[in-house]
Amino acid sequence: MKKSRNDYRGHSKKLEAKNKIKAKAFAKKDAGRGKPTRRTAKTETTDESRYADRQPSGPSDKAYKLLAVQEGISNAKAKELIDRGRVYVGSKKVMIARGELPLKTEFRVEQIEKVKPIFENDDLIVVDKPAFLNADEVEHQFRGTRLLHRLDRETSGVLMLVKNEEFRAKAIEAFKNDEVYKEYVAWVEGVVIEEAVIDEPILTEKRHGKAHSKVSNKGKPAITEISPLEVSGKKSKLRLVIHHGRTHQIRTHLRHFGHSIIGDEQYGGRSSQRVMLHAKKVELLGMTFEAPEPKVFKHFSMS
């Protein structure tokens, strides 16, 4: 039997409160197992990874210009790489292409993996989209197709493209009726040891030309089911099942829940090599498509 919104909302409040109490107790116990080594003042001022977001005191230039020289590419290409989130200094992502960095800064550029086909028939093509690639760019690789849905640039996983309008109309109707199963996996900040359901409306606005969502009574209905899979130190791996599929729904709901996705700096997560969110499984019109977790997800518990 399909649960009503009141069932979800009442269940959500109880589980969230219970989860927060247990998470605090778990964190307190975990903190007693050993305190991390405190960094010295010297380390704070010499760690190269911190150059990505502070003003240098010596000779400097704009990040994209330095990267262009190091990689032997055009300034425009260097700026694009930074805007895509593919450029790092040490372990910290370079966030602002025009930010000033020391002349001796050494960059690391993450390469984009290839799109991997999962399934194809006369109606659609399903692929495993890698992180750092826009959904529109995937569409351009497959002529004669249209995106059925979207994934954020740094979100990897199942992406579907349709070949004809008849199938597209059926699929869109299934999405509207919440008849599509959408399962994600994510690594988040903090300790999550209980299931929870977040039933909070989401409002999406434009900020500097980019979409930004927040929980708001003025928003549209959105439900996210949360199931913990693993806890490692101060981070947790979650299975997430979404209903409705609003813009940045998982990212917004997890921030509201107090456990932002690691790498999702827009919604309160700490810097990482990518946003740790993966679209693992989709069930649509009697078909099931699954994209295996990236290697970085499987080994992230040891990082």
C-alpha positions in Angstrom: 0.0 0.0 0.0 1.4 3.4 -1.0 2.1 5.6 2.0 0.3 9.0 2.3 2.1 12.3 2.8 0.9 12.4 6.5 2.3 8.9 7.1 5.7 10.1 5.7 5.7 13.3 7.6 4.8 11.8 11.0 7.3 9.0 10.5 9.9 11.5 9.4 9.7 13.7 12.5 10.1 10.7 14.8 13.0 9.1 13.0 14.9 12.4 12.6 14.6 13.1 16.3 15.6 9.6 17.2 18.5 9.7 14.7 19.9 12.9 16.0 19.9 11.7 19.6 21.7 8.4 18.7 24.1 10.2 16.4 25.2 12.5 19.2 25.8 9.6 21.5 27.7 7.7 18.9 29.8 10.8 18.0 30.6 11.4 21.7 31.7 7.8 22.2 33.7 7.9 19.0 35.4 11.1 20.1 36.9 9.3 23.1 38.7 6.8 21.0 41.5 9.1 20.2 41.8 12.8 19.3 43.3 13.8 16.0 46.8 15.3 15.9 46.6 19.1 16.1 48.2 20.9 13.2 51.0 23.3 14.0 51.0 27.0 13.0 53.8 26.3 10.6 51.7 23.6 8.8 48.8 25.9 8.6 50.8 28.5 6.6 52.7 26.1 4.4 50.1 23.5 3.4 49.8 24.0 -0.4 46.3 22.7 -0.5 45.1 25.8 1.4 46.2 28.1 -1.5 43.0 27.3 -3.4 40.9 29.7 -1.2 43.2 32.3 0.3 45.1 35.3 -0.9 48.8 34.7 -1.4 51.4 37.0 0.2 54.1 36.7 -2.6 54.1 36.9 -6.4 50.9 35.6 -7.8 48.6 35.4 -10.8 45.1 34.2 -11.7 44.5 30.5 -11.2 43.4 29.8 -14.8 46.4 31.6 -16.2 48.8 29.6 -14.1 47.0 26.4 -15.0 47.2 27.3 -18.7 50.9 27.6 -18.5 51.4 24.4 -16.6 49.2 22.3 -18.9 50.2 24.0 -22.1 46.5 24.9 -22.9 44.6 28.1 -23.7 43.3 30.3 -21.0 39.7 29.5 -22.0 40.3 25.8 -21.7 42.0 26.3 -18.3 39.1 28.3 -17.0 36.7 25.6 -18.2 38.6 22.9 -16.3 38.4 24.9 -13.1 34.7 25.7 -13.6 34.0 22.0 -14.1 35.5 21.3 -10.7 38.4 19.2 -12.2 41.4 21.2 -10.8 43.0 20.7 -7.4 45.9 22.0 -5.4 47.0 19.2 -3.1 43.7 17.8 -1.9 41.7 21.0 -2.2 39.6 21.9 -5.2 40.2 25.2 -6.9 36.9 27.0 -6.8 37.5 30.4 -8.4 39.2 30.5 -11.8 40.1 34.2 -11.4 41.3 33.8 -7.8 45.0 34.7 -7.2 47.4 31.9 -6.4 51.2 31.8 -5.9 53.3 31.5 -9.1 54.8 28.2 -7.9 51.4 26.5 -7.4 51.3 23.0 -8.8 47.9 21.8 -10.0 46.4 18.4 -10.4 43.7 17.9 -13.1 41.2 15.1 -12.7 40.4 13.3 -16.0 36.8 12.6 -17.0 36.0 9.0 -17.5 34.1 7.8 -20.7 30.3 7.4 -20.8 29.5 3.7 -20.4 26.4 2.3 -22.1 24.1 0.2 -19.9 21.2 -0.6 -22.1 19.7 0.2 -25.5 16.5 -0.7 -27.5 14.3 1.1 -30.0 12.9 3.4 -27.3 15.8 4.6 -25.2 19.5 4.5 -24.4 20.7 4.2 -20.7 24.2 5.1 -19.8 26.4 5.4 -16.7 27.3 9.1 -16.7 30.7 9.9 -15.1 31.2 12.8 -12.8 32.3 16.2 -14.2 30.3 15.7 -17.4 27.1 17.7 -18.0 24.0 15.8 -19.0 23.7 17.9 -22.1 27.1 16.8 -23.2 26.0 13.2 -22.9 23.0 14.0 -25.0 25.2 15.5 -27.7 27.2 12.2 -27.9 24.0 10.3 -28.9 22.4 11.9 -31.9 18.6 11.6 -32.3 18.0 11.3 -28.5 16.6 13.5 -25.8 17.3 13.6 -22.1 14.5 12.0 -20.1 15.9 13.4 -16.8 19.1 15.1 -15.6 21.9 14.5 -13.2 24.1 17.3 -11.8 27.5 17.7 -13.3 29.4 16.0 -10.4 26.8 13.3 -9.9 27.5 10.0 -11.6 25.3 7.1 -12.5 22.2 6.1 -14.4 21.1 8.6 -17.1 18.3 7.9 -19.6 17.9 9.3 -23.1 14.8 8.6 -25.2 14.6 8.0 -29.0 11.0 8.7 -29.7 8.1 10.9 -28.5 5.7 8.0 -27.8 8.0 6.4 -25.2 9.0 9.8 -23.8 5.3 10.6 -23.1 4.8 7.3 -21.3 8.0 7.8 -19.2 7.1 11.4 -18.3 3.7 10.3 -17.1 5.3 7.6 -14.9 7.6 10.3 -13.4 4.6 12.6 -12.8 2.7 9.8 -11.0 5.7 8.9 -8.8 5.9 5.4 -10.5 9.6 5.5 -11.1 12.0 4.1 -8.5 15.1 6.2 -8.1 17.9 5.0 -5.8 21.1 6.9 -5.0 24.1 6.3 -2.8 26.0 9.1 -1.0 28.8 9.7 1.5 27.8 12.4 3.9 29.2 14.4 6.8 28.6 13.0 10.3 27.2 9.9 11.8 23.8 8.5 10.6 22.7 5.2 12.2 18.9 5.3 11.9 16.6 5.3 8.9 14.7 8.6 8.3 12.2 10.1 5.9 12.5 13.7 4.9 9.2 15.1 3.8 9.8 18.8 3.2 8.9 21.1 0.2 11.7 22.4 -1.9 11.9 25.9 -3.6 14.4 26.4 -6.4 15.7 29.9 -7.3 18.4 31.3 -9.5 21.6 32.7 -7.9 24.1 34.3 -10.3 22.7 32.3 -13.1 22.8 29.0 -11.2 20.1 27.0 -9.6 19.9 26.9 -5.8 17.3 25.0 -3.8 16.1 25.3 -0.2 13.5 23.8 2.1 10.5 26.3 2.0 6.8 26.2 2.6 6.5 28.0 -0.7 8.2 25.1 -2.5 6.9 21.9 -4.2 6.4 18.6 -2.4 9.5 16.3 -2.1 10.2 13.2 -0.1 13.6 11.5 0.4 14.0 8.1 2.2 17.3 7.6 4.0 18.9 4.3 5.0 22.4 4.1 6.5 24.7 1.6 4.9 28.1 2.2 6.6 29.7 4.5 9.2 33.4 5.3 9.0 34.8 7.8 11.5 32.8 11.1 11.1 31.2 10.2 7.8 28.4 7.9 6.7 27.3 6.1 3.5 23.6 6.3 2.8 21.1 4.7 0.4 18.6 7.4 -0.7 15.3 6.8 -2.5 13.6 9.9 -3.8 10.0 10.8 -4.7 9.1 13.7 -7.0 12.7 14.5 -8.1 13.0 18.2 -7.5 16.1 20.2 -8.5 19.0 19.4 -6.1 16.5 17.4 -3.9 18.9 15.1 -2.2 21.5 17.7 -1.7 18.9 20.1 -0.2 17.2 17.6 2.0 20.5 16.2 3.4 21.7 19.7 4.3 18.4 20.3 6.0 18.9 16.9 7.8 22.3 18.1 9.1 24.4 15.8 7.0 25.6 17.5 3.8 27.1 15.4 1.0 30.9 15.3 1.1 32.3 17.4 -1.7 29.0 19.4 -2.1 30.4 22.8 -1.0 27.3 24.6 -2.4 25.2 22.9 0.2 27.5 22.8 3.2 29.8 19.8 2.5 33.5 19.9 2.9 35.9 19.9 -0.1 36.5 16.6 -1.8 37.6 15.3 -5.2 33.9 15.3 -6.3 30.4 15.5 -4.9 30.0 12.0 -3.4 26.5 11.3 -4.9 25.8 8.5 -7.4 22.5 7.5 -9.1 22.7 3.8 -8.6 19.4 2.3 -9.8 16.3 3.3 -11.7 13.2 1.2 -12.3 11.0 2.5 -15.2 8.0 0.9 -16.9 9.0 -2.6 -15.9 12.7 -2.2 -16.7 15.5 -1.9 -14.2 18.8 -0.2 -14.9 21.8 -0.1 -12.5 25.2 1.6 -12.5 27.9 0.2 -10.2 29.4 2.5 -7.6 32.6 4.2 -8.7 35.8 3.0 -7.2 36.1 6.1 -5.1 32.8 5.2 -3.3 34.0 1.7 -2.5 37.3 2.8 -0.9 36.1 6.1 0.6 35.7 4.5 4.0 39.5 4.2 4.3 40.2 7.8 3.4 
